[in-house]
């Protein structure tokens, strides 16, 4: 990425305008799960592995290379369905595959997730080495460094799906709710946690204070806000979305049952 110049609009929060473009992908329950791609059986004889240049497709016949955004979504959600059903395949973790991807990476999806220790994208989507480009930060917020990382994964590595993934009972969102209500933790004094909360605050403030499950509504809205900011903040990514070459979606992870579902955008 060195040498690139970035002209990003800071905090371009256009939830309303961008929300329609983000779309609610094919995440309906039971959809695209059973026919999701399965890992190919291992060959009996060792394959000859040639290192691939970083920018070229890996020549190992992996179906993820060059996936259409809809197919990337189906592959991702198929993995979540396996995880939820306790049928995870733990694919792409063997030494042979590690050697294959050592020559170059072509992740099919980019996940912006919270740093929460219970929300590990490779596990909850049953994916392995080289499958996902994962960017993690508490509260799954977007700043310039985060957005640059996401842009890199799409422009240089060929990812065709970007998912902003919030999660149930997110501590960063809860801390923001408490801070805005004047009940911030004393232990957070003299930390940078306030700066993080400032990025989450617009989503929290968009949820009515009397909403039945305000934290969960704010979690979903915060993920939608992140997806909208990615769309608004990056001209190259926006162009790809409008051309149908990229999907940017917002989702919510359920800590209890492990299911990923579309993030509801209404407060
Ligand atoms: Zn969290």
Boltz pocket constraint, residues with backbone or C-beta under 6 A from the ligand:
constraints:
  - pocket:
      binder: B
      contacts: [[A, 114], [A, 115], [A, 116], [A, 138], [A, 139], [A, 140], [A, 167], [A, 169], [A, 170], [A, 171], [A, 172], [A, 173]]
      max_distance: 6.0
